Amino acid sequence: DQQVKQNSPSLSVQEGRISILNCDYTNSMFDYFLWYKKYPAEGPTFLISISSIKDKNEDGRFTVFLNKSAKHLSLHIVPSQPGDSAVYFCIFGNEKLTFGTGTRLTIIP
Amino acid sequence: DTAVSQTPKYLVTQMGNDKSIKCEQNLGHDTMYWYKQDSKKFLKIMFSYNNKELIINETVPNRFSPKSPDKAHLNLHINSLELGDSAVYFCASSLAGRTGELFFGEGSRLTVL
């Protein structure tokens, strides 16, 4: 039962352009939503979060959007930089976290 | 200093063996976790401990036994290893109630032959 889906396993974006990563979910009972970033041979690291009562949260170049009616979460990175190349996990939380499968983002210089 | 450290980082072993993966965090966190990332890249929680007490135990074979000697350590012991146990295992920690902000270790890649 896959409650969280990241349908794009990979994404390539030119440096300086906007990167948009998407995530869909089925469970309405999540309290908050997160994005984590993972570099090779490292553990995932927290990037940005949003609670279920908001529809947007911004932190520098990163903005997370939540569309509860569509059960859709997205992460916008603008402008994209080479250091953003990593795997991004969307994660949904209540008493525990449920991870998506990740999207590998490659920023092309 | 590594905040959450796991050892070993790589482990190759034969089916049927018993092995352990150790995890230590120096962040002063109350809660520690074990996650498994399988071949399909799903990251799934296995266990969660708060102050040495088990609070989450997902549907994991009882061949897997976590042990928390103190709140800074959470070790994972696996008996009678099977091929399907091959995966990357991540340890993580957080402050109590801050389940969204996990600090992960680098992962331990287990290969069962």
Backbone of each chain as ProteinMPNN parsed JSONL, in Angstrom:
{"seq_chain_A": "DQQVKQNSPSLSVQEGRISILNCDYTNSMFDYFLWYKKYPAEGPTFLISISSIKDKNEDGRFTVFLNKSAKHLSLHIVPSQPGDSAVYFCIFGNEKLTFGTGTRLTIIP", "coords_chain_A": {"N_chain_A": [[0.848, -1.177, 0.0], [1.054, 1.833, -1.178], [1.332, 4.851, 0.061], [2.388, 7.26, -0.512], [3.483, 8.889, -3.372], [6.052, 9.48, -5.63], [6.185, 10.27, -8.728], [8.055, 10.821, -10.65], [11.036, 9.445, -11.214], [13.422, 10.625, -11.85], [14.908, 13.81, -12.693], [16.034, 16.401, -14.753], [17.515, 19.577, -14.809], [18.344, 22.78, -16.065], [20.99, 24.797, -14.815], [20.148, 27.614, -12.872], [17.536, 27.686, -13.694], [14.083, 26.889, -12.793], [13.426, 24.238, -10.565], [11.052, 21.735, -10.202], [9.606, 19.579, -8.061], [7.46, 16.848, -7.511], [4.781, 15.334, -5.628], [2.405, 12.928, -4.663], [-0.297, 11.957, -2.54], [-2.262, 9.62, -0.579], [-3.407, 9.305, 1.899], [-5.442, 11.036, 4.105], [-4.852, 11.775, 6.635], [-2.474, 12.872, 7.37], [-0.386, 15.03, 9.274], [1.634, 16.82, 8.83], [4.08, 17.83, 6.421], [7.032, 17.107, 4.633], [10.185, 17.814, 3.076], [13.059, 16.046, 2.288], [16.535, 15.843, 1.606], [18.986, 14.016, -0.137], [22.316, 13.158, -0.438], [24.664, 11.1, -2.284], [25.857, 8.261, -0.491], [25.332, 9.385, 1.938], [23.188, 10.095, 4.772], [19.673, 10.997, 4.593], [18.818, 14.497, 4.753], [17.088, 17.058, 6.494], [15.086, 19.418, 4.778], [12.869, 21.276, 4.214], [9.657, 22.111, 5.589], [6.047, 21.798, 5.934], [3.014, 22.55, 7.52], [-0.197, 20.915, 7.84], [-2.118, 22.845, 7.85], [-1.407, 24.922, 6.33], [-0.734, 26.321, 3.033], [1.514, 27.022, 1.756], [5.03, 27.35, 2.098], [8.014, 29.072, 2.562], [11.537, 29.161, 2.12], [14.217, 30.757, 1.606], [15.658, 29.806, -1.384], [13.926, 27.755, -1.658], [10.643, 26.567, -1.91], [7.714, 25.194, -0.639], [4.688, 23.791, -1.642], [1.366, 23.044, -0.805], [-1.421, 21.288, -1.765], [-4.267, 20.492, -0.607], [-6.768, 19.593, -1.408], [-6.264, 18.35, -3.787], [-4.504, 16.53, -2.891], [-1.705, 16.848, -3.084], [1.715, 17.608, -3.154], [4.362, 19.866, -3.6], [7.714, 20.845, -4.435], [9.55, 23.688, -5.027], [12.474, 24.883, -6.459], [14.37, 27.643, -6.842], [16.711, 30.042, -7.92], [17.931, 27.095, -9.555], [20.817, 25.304, -8.497], [24.078, 23.811, -9.042], [24.838, 22.39, -6.719], [22.444, 21.513, -5.783], [21.899, 19.117, -6.87], [20.792, 15.996, -6.155], [19.055, 13.374, -4.358], [15.656, 13.727, -3.738], [13.311, 13.409, -1.211], [9.871, 13.23, -0.614], [7.961, 13.483, 2.289], [5.591, 12.346, 4.583], [3.877, 13.098, 7.548], [2.54, 11.856, 10.606], [2.079, 10.314, 13.467], [4.288, 8.998, 12.775], [6.762, 8.891, 10.14], [6.188, 8.778, 6.649], [7.773, 7.842, 3.8], [8.293, 8.984, 0.444], [9.446, 7.532, -2.682], [11.504, 8.915, -3.741], [13.081, 11.371, -5.846], [15.49, 11.784, -8.246], [17.343, 14.549, -8.69], [19.056, 16.333, -11.111], [21.199, 18.925, -11.718], [22.104, 20.745, -14.417], [25.054, 22.233, -15.409]], "CA_chain_A": [[0.0, 0.0, 0.0], [1.967, 2.948, -1.302], [0.54, 6.021, 0.395], [3.074, 8.446, -1.007], [4.038, 8.578, -4.683], [6.824, 10.442, -6.403], [6.065, 9.59, -10.009], [9.231, 11.056, -11.496], [12.235, 8.964, -10.527], [14.56, 11.52, -12.1], [14.595, 15.115, -13.293], [17.22, 17.199, -15.081], [17.16, 20.991, -14.963], [19.48, 23.661, -16.306], [21.363, 25.714, -13.736], [19.496, 28.91, -12.943], [16.103, 27.539, -13.952], [13.3, 26.398, -11.661], [13.207, 22.793, -10.425], [9.776, 21.446, -9.556], [9.465, 18.169, -7.698], [6.063, 16.608, -7.162], [4.485, 14.199, -4.762], [0.978, 12.735, -4.43], [-0.545, 11.085, -1.402], [-3.623, 9.091, -0.511], [-3.896, 9.334, 3.278], [-5.821, 12.401, 4.497], [-4.622, 11.974, 8.061], [-1.137, 13.385, 7.658], [-0.409, 16.305, 9.992], [2.625, 17.736, 8.296], [4.717, 17.352, 5.208], [8.432, 17.512, 4.642], [11.103, 17.393, 2.016], [14.415, 15.735, 2.692], [17.474, 15.801, 0.498], [19.997, 12.996, 0.155], [23.482, 13.007, -1.309], [25.177, 9.723, -2.274], [26.631, 7.785, 0.663], [24.992, 10.133, 3.145], [21.802, 9.969, 5.167], [18.812, 12.132, 4.214], [18.839, 15.662, 5.642], [15.868, 17.853, 6.455], [15.177, 20.587, 3.897], [11.807, 22.235, 4.468], [8.429, 21.439, 6.0], [4.816, 22.584, 5.914], [1.963, 21.878, 8.272], [-1.385, 20.654, 7.028], [-3.027, 23.993, 7.862], [-0.887, 25.941, 5.416], [-0.625, 25.87, 1.651], [2.798, 27.443, 1.183], [6.084, 27.735, 3.024], [9.162, 29.489, 1.763], [12.793, 29.285, 2.849], [15.26, 31.058, 0.63], [15.377, 29.358, -2.763], [13.033, 26.594, -1.597], [9.245, 26.813, -1.56], [6.884, 24.003, -0.68], [3.278, 24.063, -1.854], [0.483, 21.939, -0.439], [-2.785, 21.362, -2.288], [-4.922, 19.408, 0.141], [-7.906, 19.044, -2.149], [-5.701, 17.448, -4.806], [-3.554, 15.654, -2.19], [-0.499, 17.042, -3.875], [2.769, 18.399, -2.538], [5.453, 20.122, -4.548], [8.867, 21.624, -3.989], [10.133, 24.517, -6.063], [13.811, 25.381, -6.17], [14.7, 28.626, -7.862], [17.245, 29.367, -9.081], [18.594, 25.817, -9.275], [22.275, 25.368, -8.472], [24.668, 22.458, -9.154], [24.825, 21.731, -5.412], [21.103, 20.966, -5.516], [21.83, 17.758, -7.422], [20.638, 15.058, -5.035], [17.753, 12.706, -4.366], [14.718, 14.427, -2.87], [12.212, 12.584, -0.718], [8.757, 13.864, 0.08], [7.666, 12.698, 3.482], [4.341, 12.743, 5.204], [4.012, 12.741, 8.944], [1.607, 11.969, 11.724], [2.909, 9.824, 14.57], [5.514, 8.507, 12.173], [6.984, 9.456, 8.813], [6.048, 7.906, 5.494], [8.634, 8.378, 2.764], [8.166, 8.663, -0.965], [10.575, 6.755, -3.203], [12.588, 9.807, -4.099], [13.322, 11.847, -7.207], [16.885, 12.203, -8.413], [17.445, 15.829, -9.395], [20.377, 16.656, -11.64], [21.277, 20.295, -12.22], [23.089, 20.769, -15.505], [25.717, 23.551, -15.431]], "C_chain_A": [[0.897, 1.245, 0.0], [1.177, 4.228, -1.097], [1.124, 7.301, -0.172], [3.754, 8.1, -2.327], [4.818, 9.754, -5.245], [6.966, 9.806, -7.778], [7.234, 9.817, -10.95], [10.457, 10.555, -10.774], [13.442, 9.874, -10.76], [14.089, 12.767, -12.831], [15.902, 15.843, -13.558], [16.792, 18.624, -15.395], [18.437, 21.796, -15.202], [19.722, 24.556, -15.092], [20.677, 27.064, -13.953], [17.998, 28.836, -13.189], [15.399, 27.038, -12.697], [13.222, 24.867, -11.71], [11.894, 22.605, -9.678], [9.675, 19.944, -9.326], [8.068, 17.958, -7.127], [5.861, 15.327, -6.379], [2.965, 14.126, -4.593], [0.775, 11.773, -3.271], [-2.009, 10.671, -1.345], [-4.237, 9.239, 0.879], [-4.202, 10.762, 3.696], [-5.417, 12.743, 5.927], [-3.222, 12.477, 8.381], [-1.242, 14.779, 8.284], [0.545, 17.32, 9.402], [3.373, 17.036, 7.176], [6.128, 17.928, 5.139], [9.097, 17.132, 3.332], [12.468, 17.174, 2.65], [15.253, 15.602, 1.433], [18.556, 14.789, 0.85], [21.085, 13.0, -0.909], [23.953, 11.553, -1.247], [26.017, 9.436, -1.032], [26.419, 8.635, 1.919], [23.548, 9.842, 3.519], [20.984, 11.156, 4.685], [18.932, 13.265, 5.23], [17.582, 16.488, 5.422], [16.078, 19.103, 5.603], [14.139, 21.635, 4.273], [10.54, 21.462, 4.843], [7.234, 22.376, 5.845], [3.769, 21.831, 6.719], [0.706, 21.767, 7.41], [-2.351, 21.845, 6.987], [-2.565, 25.11, 6.926], [-0.885, 25.412, 3.989], [0.702, 26.273, 1.004], [3.77, 27.747, 2.312], [7.344, 27.983, 2.216], [10.399, 29.589, 2.646], [13.894, 29.495, 1.826], [14.851, 30.627, -0.766], [14.331, 28.242, -2.811], [11.629, 27.011, -1.158], [8.481, 25.509, -1.669], [5.421, 24.44, -0.768], [2.475, 22.819, -1.502], [-0.914, 22.211, -0.985], [-3.557, 20.197, -1.683], [-6.073, 18.791, -0.645], [-7.422, 18.052, -3.204], [-4.759, 16.414, -4.188], [-2.215, 15.647, -2.918], [0.451, 17.988, -3.164], [3.832, 18.654, -3.591], [6.528, 20.969, -3.888], [9.407, 22.381, -5.19], [11.492, 24.999, -5.599], [14.148, 26.375, -7.273], [15.6, 29.713, -7.259], [17.962, 28.074, -8.692], [20.108, 25.987, -9.387], [22.848, 23.957, -8.555], [24.664, 21.688, -7.834], [23.479, 21.173, -5.017], [20.951, 19.559, -6.071], [21.859, 16.744, -6.278], [19.348, 14.284, -5.266], [16.874, 13.401, -3.342], [13.561, 13.501, -2.508], [11.11, 13.496, -0.186], [8.331, 12.916, 1.186], [6.414, 13.25, 4.14], [4.321, 12.246, 6.629], [2.721, 12.831, 9.733], [2.395, 11.477, 12.931], [4.203, 9.214, 14.058], [5.623, 9.124, 10.787], [6.794, 8.389, 7.746], [6.786, 8.548, 4.336], [8.116, 8.034, 1.382], [9.426, 7.936, -1.424], [11.718, 7.628, -3.673], [12.604, 10.18, -5.568], [14.76, 12.314, -7.276], [16.917, 13.45, -9.275], [18.881, 16.053, -9.827], [20.335, 18.055, -12.215], [22.43, 20.347, -13.221], [23.727, 22.154, -15.575], [25.61, 24.235, -16.794]], "O_chain_A": [[1.423, 1.651, 1.036], [0.432, 4.647, -1.983], [0.428, 8.308, -0.297], [4.512, 7.134, -2.402], [4.313, 10.873, -5.326], [7.781, 8.903, -7.967], [7.394, 9.094, -11.934], [10.89, 11.178, -9.804], [14.375, 9.889, -9.957], [13.046, 12.786, -13.483], [16.775, 15.898, -12.692], [15.84, 18.854, -16.14], [19.478, 21.518, -14.608], [18.785, 25.009, -14.435], [20.633, 27.584, -15.068], [17.271, 29.795, -12.928], [16.033, 26.794, -11.67], [12.982, 24.282, -12.767], [11.656, 23.238, -8.65], [9.66, 19.151, -10.267], [7.561, 18.78, -6.362], [6.648, 14.384, -6.454], [2.313, 15.153, -4.402], [1.59, 10.877, -3.05], [-2.874, 11.283, -1.972], [-5.46, 9.291, 1.014], [-3.319, 11.618, 3.651], [-5.616, 13.87, 6.379], [-2.827, 12.504, 9.546], [-2.07, 15.596, 7.881], [0.305, 18.526, 9.462], [3.302, 15.818, 7.014], [6.379, 19.068, 5.53], [8.636, 16.26, 2.595], [12.959, 17.99, 3.43], [14.752, 15.292, 0.352], [18.992, 14.713, 1.999], [20.82, 12.867, -2.104], [23.678, 10.852, -0.274], [26.793, 10.281, -0.587], [27.23, 8.604, 2.845], [22.767, 9.392, 2.68], [21.543, 12.215, 4.398], [19.126, 13.022, 6.421], [17.081, 16.6, 4.303], [17.113, 19.762, 5.694], [14.494, 22.763, 4.615], [10.373, 20.303, 4.461], [7.39, 23.581, 5.652], [3.654, 20.611, 6.609], [0.572, 22.439, 6.388], [-3.289, 21.858, 6.19], [-3.254, 26.116, 6.757], [-1.016, 24.21, 3.761], [0.982, 25.915, -0.14], [3.401, 28.318, 3.338], [7.694, 27.218, 1.317], [10.319, 30.047, 3.786], [14.431, 28.544, 1.257], [13.807, 31.044, -1.269], [13.903, 27.837, -3.892], [11.458, 27.716, -0.164], [8.586, 24.801, -2.67], [4.984, 25.344, -0.055], [2.847, 21.697, -1.848], [-1.512, 23.247, -0.695], [-3.506, 19.071, -2.177], [-6.317, 17.588, -0.548], [-8.08, 17.049, -3.48], [-4.271, 15.524, -4.884], [-1.683, 14.606, -3.304], [0.048, 19.028, -2.642], [4.165, 17.768, -4.378], [6.284, 21.699, -2.928], [9.687, 21.795, -6.236], [11.64, 25.47, -4.471], [14.208, 26.031, -8.454], [15.285, 30.25, -6.197], [18.538, 27.986, -7.607], [20.61, 26.71, -10.248], [22.173, 23.0, -8.177], [24.505, 20.467, -7.83], [23.369, 20.442, -4.032], [19.971, 18.879, -5.769], [22.836, 16.655, -5.534], [18.64, 14.511, -6.247], [17.296, 13.637, -2.21], [12.925, 12.898, -3.372], [11.371, 14.415, 0.59], [8.346, 11.696, 1.021], [6.217, 14.461, 4.233], [4.701, 11.107, 6.9], [1.92, 13.749, 9.556], [3.307, 12.172, 13.38], [5.115, 8.945, 14.839], [4.702, 9.792, 10.317], [7.194, 7.238, 7.924], [6.468, 9.667, 3.933], [7.574, 6.951, 1.157], [10.361, 7.749, -0.645], [12.799, 7.121, -3.974], [12.192, 9.399, -6.426], [15.2, 13.136, -6.471], [16.559, 13.411, -10.452], [19.806, 15.976, -9.019], [19.529, 18.345, -13.1], [23.575, 20.03, -12.897], [23.027, 23.146, -15.777], [26.115, 25.344, -16.969]]}, "seq_chain_B": "DTAVSQTPKYLVTQMGNDKSIKCEQNLGHDTMYWYKQDSKKFLKIMFSYNNKELIINETVPNRFSPKSPDKAHLNLHINSLELGDSAVYFCASSLAGRTGELFFGEGSRLTVL", "coords_chain_B": {"N_chain_B": [[32.775, 16.223, 14.445], [30.644, 13.489, 14.01], [27.14, 13.605, 13.98], [25.137, 11.603, 14.055], [26.12, 8.419, 14.079], [26.885, 5.413, 12.411], [27.862, 2.015, 12.531], [28.846, -1.099, 11.111], [29.666, 0.625, 7.98], [29.532, -0.792, 5.679], [28.585, -4.116, 5.099], [29.064, -7.404, 4.437], [27.799, -10.585, 4.221], [27.058, -14.068, 4.889], [24.105, -15.962, 4.169], [22.018, -16.912, 6.878], [23.718, -16.197, 8.885], [24.317, -14.246, 11.937], [24.13, -10.824, 12.614], [25.137, -7.495, 13.672], [24.279, -4.034, 13.704], [25.493, -0.957, 14.704], [24.472, 2.066, 16.337], [24.959, 5.428, 17.2], [24.197, 8.518, 18.732], [25.13, 11.908, 19.232], [23.662, 14.105, 19.872], [22.031, 14.609, 21.943], [19.429, 13.82, 21.736], [16.125, 12.43, 22.334], [14.838, 10.419, 21.049], [15.203, 7.645, 18.92], [15.655, 5.919, 15.797], [15.237, 3.206, 13.47], [15.503, 2.816, 10.033], [14.714, 1.197, 6.944], [15.99, 1.015, 3.717], [14.914, -0.273, 0.837], [15.464, -2.28, -2.173], [13.897, -1.028, -4.02], [14.055, 1.523, -3.289], [12.358, 2.457, -1.351], [11.977, 4.023, 1.754], [11.504, 2.816, 4.833], [10.101, 2.875, 8.063], [11.328, 0.976, 10.769], [11.742, 0.581, 13.541], [11.198, 2.519, 16.532], [12.545, 4.218, 19.258], [12.067, 5.759, 22.392], [13.773, 7.358, 24.835], [14.976, 4.869, 25.587], [12.787, 3.241, 25.449], [10.645, 1.166, 23.582], [8.65, 2.465, 21.056], [7.576, 2.462, 18.498], [6.966, -0.242, 16.46], [7.15, -1.605, 13.615], [5.791, -3.864, 11.134], [7.939, -6.09, 11.277], [10.108, -8.818, 10.762], [10.637, -11.083, 13.51], [13.231, -11.756, 13.657], [14.702, -9.533, 13.662], [16.048, -7.542, 16.09], [15.962, -4.776, 18.018], [18.106, -2.944, 20.211], [18.456, -0.86, 22.963], [20.745, 0.408, 24.852], [21.143, 2.798, 26.17], [19.903, 6.177, 25.942], [21.36, 7.305, 23.95], [22.151, 5.408, 22.198], [21.221, 3.012, 19.776], [21.01, -0.102, 18.776], [20.963, -2.538, 16.154], [20.138, -5.803, 15.846], [20.374, -8.672, 13.876], [19.133, -11.801, 13.309], [19.792, -14.997, 11.779], [20.193, -14.306, 8.955], [18.681, -13.406, 5.842], [18.402, -13.495, 2.218], [16.697, -11.443, 1.412], [17.083, -9.52, 3.284], [19.009, -7.861, 2.488], [19.92, -4.568, 2.082], [19.933, -0.98, 2.58], [20.433, 0.283, 5.725], [19.255, 2.765, 7.792], [19.99, 4.716, 10.567], [18.446, 7.035, 12.778], [17.792, 10.085, 14.596], [15.863, 12.158, 16.838], [14.483, 15.014, 18.551], [12.202, 14.486, 21.244], [8.89, 14.289, 20.184], [9.43, 15.767, 17.967], [9.144, 14.559, 15.404], [9.359, 15.131, 12.777], [11.771, 16.277, 12.195], [14.308, 14.727, 11.582], [17.538, 13.465, 12.179], [19.779, 11.86, 10.273], [21.913, 8.987, 10.139], [24.727, 7.905, 8.112], [24.067, 5.595, 6.878], [24.026, 2.017, 6.576], [25.163, -0.379, 4.53], [23.95, -3.462, 3.911], [24.742, -6.57, 2.674], [23.594, -9.649, 1.802], [24.693, -12.798, 1.041]], "CA_chain_B": [[32.113, 15.088, 15.079], [29.434, 13.058, 13.329], [26.033, 13.692, 14.916], [24.575, 10.264, 14.136], [27.108, 7.556, 13.44], [26.531, 4.006, 12.318], [28.945, 1.109, 12.155], [29.73, -0.709, 10.013], [29.028, 1.256, 6.828], [29.33, -1.875, 4.715], [28.604, -5.427, 5.741], [28.756, -8.488, 3.508], [27.763, -11.778, 5.056], [26.365, -15.219, 4.319], [22.766, -16.315, 4.674], [22.004, -17.707, 8.094], [24.541, -15.591, 9.938], [23.755, -13.211, 12.805], [24.972, -9.624, 12.561], [24.627, -6.296, 14.347], [24.657, -2.695, 13.25], [25.438, -0.081, 15.872], [24.16, 3.47, 16.078], [25.159, 6.329, 18.324], [23.974, 9.938, 18.425], [25.676, 12.797, 20.25], [22.86, 15.326, 19.784], [21.183, 14.733, 23.127], [18.045, 13.523, 21.37], [15.45, 11.408, 23.145], [14.201, 9.4, 20.219], [16.034, 7.074, 17.863], [14.893, 5.14, 14.828], [15.869, 2.456, 12.393], [14.788, 2.783, 8.771], [15.283, 0.315, 5.935], [15.766, 1.418, 2.333], [15.032, -1.51, 0.07], [15.986, -2.169, -3.542], [13.022, -0.1, -4.746], [14.349, 2.843, -2.726], [11.447, 2.842, -0.286], [12.523, 4.171, 3.103], [10.417, 2.443, 5.727], [10.494, 2.799, 9.459], [11.286, -0.354, 11.361], [11.581, 0.729, 14.992], [11.475, 3.806, 17.142], [12.725, 4.153, 20.704], [12.118, 7.027, 23.105], [14.376, 7.12, 26.16], [15.205, 3.427, 25.707], [11.542, 2.479, 25.42], [10.14, 0.93, 22.236], [7.362, 3.12, 20.824], [7.079, 2.032, 17.19], [7.505, -1.504, 15.986], [6.401, -1.928, 12.41], [5.74, -5.301, 10.847], [9.3, -6.505, 10.97], [10.319, -10.179, 11.293], [11.229, -11.061, 14.848], [14.686, -11.959, 13.553], [15.295, -8.221, 13.898], [15.833, -7.145, 17.486], [16.668, -3.564, 18.4], [18.485, -2.867, 21.627], [18.848, 0.502, 23.309], [21.344, 0.376, 26.187], [20.896, 4.118, 26.74], [19.158, 6.934, 24.929], [22.263, 7.732, 22.884], [22.498, 4.252, 21.372], [20.195, 2.076, 19.346], [21.673, -1.101, 17.938], [20.045, -3.434, 15.443], [20.685, -7.144, 15.713], [19.583, -9.465, 12.93], [19.445, -13.236, 13.368], [19.459, -15.858, 10.633], [20.055, -13.388, 7.826], [18.124, -13.919, 4.588], [18.77, -12.681, 1.056], [15.834, -10.27, 1.365], [17.506, -8.518, 4.268], [19.972, -6.964, 1.828], [19.33, -3.226, 2.004], [20.678, 0.023, 3.347], [19.741, 0.549, 6.974], [19.571, 4.097, 8.305], [19.64, 5.095, 11.922], [18.119, 8.45, 12.858], [17.38, 10.526, 15.918], [15.141, 13.424, 16.889], [13.977, 15.381, 19.866], [10.88, 13.913, 21.488], [7.807, 15.089, 19.623], [9.847, 16.442, 16.723], [9.384, 13.431, 14.507], [9.61, 15.599, 11.419], [13.149, 16.73, 11.993], [15.199, 13.617, 11.884], [18.94, 13.529, 11.789], [20.099, 10.508, 9.845], [23.271, 8.522, 9.93], [25.11, 7.765, 6.708], [23.549, 4.345, 6.346], [24.853, 0.8, 6.598], [24.734, -1.244, 3.417], [24.055, -4.882, 4.245], [24.593, -7.484, 1.533], [23.536, -11.045, 2.236], [25.007, -13.649, -0.109]], "C_chain_B": [[30.823, 14.753, 14.342], [28.296, 13.016, 14.327], [25.396, 12.319, 15.152], [25.524, 9.344, 13.382], [26.674, 6.099, 13.518], [27.766, 3.208, 11.964], [28.403, -0.312, 12.081], [28.973, -0.011, 8.894], [28.741, 0.224, 5.742], [29.468, -3.199, 5.439], [28.175, -6.457, 4.711], [28.844, -9.78, 4.304], [26.956, -12.879, 4.365], [24.983, -15.37, 4.935], [22.899, -17.152, 5.94], [22.829, -17.133, 9.224], [23.737, -14.596, 10.776], [24.699, -12.014, 12.778], [24.3, -8.469, 13.302], [25.116, -5.045, 13.661], [24.469, -1.766, 14.442], [25.141, 1.352, 15.455], [24.328, 4.268, 17.356], [24.854, 7.754, 17.884], [24.478, 10.79, 19.594], [24.934, 14.136, 20.274], [22.013, 15.556, 21.029], [19.716, 14.464, 22.847], [17.476, 12.402, 22.23], [15.016, 10.208, 22.337], [15.14, 8.953, 19.115], [15.225, 6.09, 17.046], [15.824, 4.247, 14.008], [14.925, 2.46, 11.191], [15.502, 1.815, 7.837], [14.961, 0.878, 4.557], [15.997, 0.205, 1.459], [15.475, -1.239, -1.365], [15.14, -1.229, -4.393], [13.124, 1.314, -4.187], [13.299, 3.332, -1.734], [12.21, 2.932, 1.026], [11.38, 3.891, 4.06], [10.912, 2.37, 7.153], [10.38, 1.359, 9.932], [10.945, -0.235, 12.852], [11.799, 2.171, 15.395], [11.541, 3.61, 18.649], [12.738, 5.575, 21.25], [12.633, 6.757, 24.51], [14.46, 5.629, 26.495], [13.936, 2.593, 25.654], [11.022, 2.362, 23.994], [8.786, 1.598, 22.069], [6.776, 2.805, 19.455], [7.775, 0.731, 16.835], [6.655, -1.913, 14.801], [6.45, -3.438, 12.177], [7.103, -5.752, 10.345], [9.47, -7.917, 11.515], [10.993, -10.141, 12.654], [12.689, -11.506, 14.845], [15.436, -10.638, 13.794], [15.001, -7.82, 15.349], [16.647, -5.89, 17.781], [17.007, -3.612, 19.886], [18.991, -1.463, 21.902], [19.419, 0.498, 24.714], [21.205, 1.705, 26.924], [20.329, 4.978, 25.629], [20.04, 7.45, 23.796], [22.603, 6.606, 21.914], [21.264, 3.442, 21.019], [20.827, 1.131, 18.345], [20.63, -2.02, 17.334], [20.731, -4.775, 15.27], [19.771, -7.96, 14.815], [20.057, -10.911, 13.004], [19.093, -13.918, 12.053], [19.2, -15.041, 9.371], [19.567, -14.099, 6.572], [18.506, -12.975, 3.452], [17.98, -11.365, 1.022], [16.171, -9.202, 2.389], [18.517, -7.549, 3.673], [19.309, -5.614, 1.574], [20.314, -2.256, 2.638], [19.841, 0.35, 4.571], [20.218, 1.898, 7.508], [19.096, 4.225, 9.745], [19.333, 6.593, 11.914], [17.76, 8.796, 14.295], [16.617, 11.838, 15.8], [14.847, 13.762, 18.342], [12.593, 14.766, 20.031], [9.815, 14.849, 20.93], [8.165, 15.805, 18.339], [10.151, 15.386, 15.677], [9.675, 13.878, 13.087], [11.044, 15.961, 11.161], [14.103, 15.646, 12.468], [16.608, 13.943, 11.423], [19.362, 12.09, 11.5], [21.59, 10.243, 9.915], [23.513, 8.319, 8.444], [24.589, 6.485, 6.081], [24.55, 3.215, 6.456], [24.321, -0.132, 5.518], [25.016, -2.688, 3.778], [23.812, -5.701, 2.986], [24.65, -8.906, 2.059], [23.702, -11.933, 1.01], [24.431, -15.046, 0.076]], "O_chain_B": [[30.005, 15.636, 14.081], [28.45, 12.455, 15.412], [25.148, 11.923, 16.291], [25.703, 9.487, 12.173], [26.172, 5.625, 14.537], [28.615, 3.66, 11.196], [27.578, -0.695, 12.91], [27.743, -0.057, 8.869], [27.791, 0.377, 4.973], [30.348, -3.379, 6.28], [27.067, -6.396, 4.178], [29.841, -10.037, 4.979], [26.262, -12.632, 3.379], [24.735, -14.958, 6.068], [23.788, -17.996, 6.05], [22.671, -17.522, 10.381], [22.649, -14.165, 10.395], [25.914, -12.167, 12.902], [23.09, -8.46, 13.527], [26.216, -5.001, 13.111], [23.43, -1.782, 15.103], [25.51, 1.79, 14.366], [23.906, 3.856, 18.436], [25.218, 8.152, 16.778], [24.289, 10.455, 20.763], [25.498, 15.165, 20.647], [21.352, 16.587, 21.152], [18.852, 14.84, 23.639], [18.196, 11.561, 22.768], [14.845, 9.113, 22.872], [15.788, 9.77, 18.46], [14.251, 5.507, 17.52], [17.02, 4.506, 13.878], [13.737, 2.157, 11.302], [16.716, 1.629, 7.916], [13.807, 1.182, 4.258], [17.118, -0.291, 1.345], [15.817, -0.111, -1.72], [15.626, -0.691, -5.387], [12.359, 2.197, -4.576], [13.334, 4.49, -1.318], [12.986, 2.041, 1.37], [10.4, 4.635, 4.101], [12.004, 1.868, 7.422], [9.466, 0.628, 9.552], [10.005, -0.855, 13.348], [12.479, 2.938, 14.713], [10.704, 2.926, 19.239], [13.335, 6.476, 20.661], [12.015, 6.023, 25.28], [14.051, 5.202, 27.575], [13.992, 1.371, 25.796], [10.965, 3.359, 23.273], [7.867, 1.336, 22.845], [5.559, 2.883, 19.287], [8.999, 0.617, 16.899], [5.58, -2.491, 14.958], [7.073, -4.18, 12.936], [7.368, -5.784, 9.144], [9.022, -8.196, 12.627], [11.823, -9.271, 12.921], [13.311, -11.619, 15.902], [16.632, -10.627, 14.085], [13.845, -7.769, 15.768], [17.877, -5.932, 17.793], [16.308, -4.225, 20.693], [19.839, -0.939, 21.18], [18.662, 0.576, 25.682], [21.154, 1.738, 28.154], [20.281, 4.542, 24.478], [19.537, 7.971, 22.8], [23.278, 6.838, 20.911], [20.383, 3.219, 21.85], [21.137, 1.51, 17.216], [19.566, -2.252, 17.908], [21.777, -4.873, 14.628], [18.55, -7.943, 14.97], [21.233, -11.204, 12.788], [18.214, -13.471, 11.316], [18.111, -15.091, 8.798], [19.97, -15.224, 6.273], [18.881, -11.823, 3.676], [18.512, -10.317, 0.656], [15.61, -8.107, 2.363], [18.844, -6.532, 4.286], [18.263, -5.536, 0.928], [21.363, -2.639, 3.154], [18.656, 0.662, 4.449], [21.416, 2.14, 7.657], [17.961, 3.889, 10.084], [19.908, 7.337, 11.118], [17.462, 7.918, 15.105], [16.711, 12.538, 14.792], [14.949, 12.919, 19.234], [11.891, 14.55, 19.043], [9.843, 16.055, 21.176], [7.298, 16.389, 17.69], [11.254, 15.319, 15.135], [10.18, 13.099, 12.28], [11.49, 15.951, 10.014], [14.615, 15.664, 13.587], [16.82, 14.608, 10.409], [19.306, 11.223, 12.372], [22.413, 11.147, 9.771], [22.623, 8.533, 7.621], [24.668, 6.317, 4.864], [25.762, 3.428, 6.432], [23.187, -0.607, 5.583], [26.169, -3.091, 3.931], [22.793, -5.538, 2.315], [25.63, -9.314, 2.682], [22.936, -11.829, 0.052], [24.596, -15.902, -0.793]]}, "name": "protein", "num_of_chains": 2, "seq": "DQQVKQNSPSLSVQEGRISILNCDYTNSMFDYFLWYKKYPAEGPTFLISISSIKDKNEDGRFTVFLNKSAKHLSLHIVPSQPGDSAVYFCIFGNEKLTFGTGTRLTIIPDTAVSQTPKYLVTQMGNDKSIKCEQNLGHDTMYWYKQDSKKFLKIMFSYNNKELIINETVPNRFSPKSPDKAHLNLHINSLELGDSAVYFCASSLAGRTGELFFGEGSRLTVL"}
